[in-house]
Each structure stands twice: as structure tokens, then as C-alpha cells.
Amino acid sequence: QVQLVESGGGLVEAGGSLRLSCAASGRTLSSLRVGWFRQTSGKERELVATISWNDGSTYYKDSVKGRFTIARDNAKNTVYLQMASLKPEDTAVYYCAATGRAYFSTETRDYEYWGQGTQVTVSS
């Protein structure tokens, strides 16, 4: 069992930067894959980035490659999403999620644990 809490969301101008944090409790994330998803009103939740805590391998949605970076801090049991060159279309509620699956997945249904979400708003 894992509890996830996101923080770091807020309002930022286009071209700006923001760092989101996902703090875990109840279980170490060292053997789990952790991902960031985002969702806007009326649309499906979509994967933004993932990281494996076993080998550090990462995945990024094409539209955020080169702008977003996912990283981990094992000592703090925390995963970060560093966002740069933000665009208005990045505006969404961002969710942290984790899965015990050993294989890679981009599907929301394959992630067992979810945070409450944090709002990111990018102004034009």
C-alpha cells in the first residue's frame, strides 16, 4: 500500500518553469515504477512521464520531450517533475501514480496508486 501526495502546482507564465513533487508514504517506491499523468476538464487522463526506480529508465510523452524531466530521490522517497518552457496547453491537473508492474505501461489502468492531483495553470 502506497499513499502519494503531490505538491508544487501553481500559476506560471508561458515559457516559465515549475517543479512538481510526489511524496510517498506507507511503502518505499524503490521497487515501483512512478509516473506523472495530467487531465483537463472533459478529457481523458494522459501519461506525461514515467521513471523506473529499479534501473532509472524514463519515458516522456512526445509533446513534453526536451521540456520536462522526471527524476527521483530515493532517500526522500520522492519523485519530481521538472517542467520548463511551459505552454498554455500544459495547463491541467497533474497526478502522481505508481505501479508494482515490472514492465512498462502508459495506461492509467495499470497504475494501482494515485495522488490527489495538483493544478498547473500556464498563462499566455
RAURWO-V423788 format. One record per run of one state. SS is the DSSP state (~ for helix, > for strand, _ for the rest). FROM is the first residue (numbers start at 0). LEN is the number of residues. Records with the same first field share a line. If there is no record, write none. Layout:
BEGIN
SS->FROM-LEN, FROM-LEN
END
This chain:
BEGIN
_->0-2, 7-2, 13-4, 25-7, 39-6, 52-5, 60-1, 64-3, 73-4, 83-4, 90-1, 99-8, 110-2, 114-3, 123-1
>->2-5, 9-4, 17-8, 32-7, 45-7, 57-3, 67-6, 77-6, 91-8, 112-2, 117-6
~->61-3, 87-3, 107-3
END
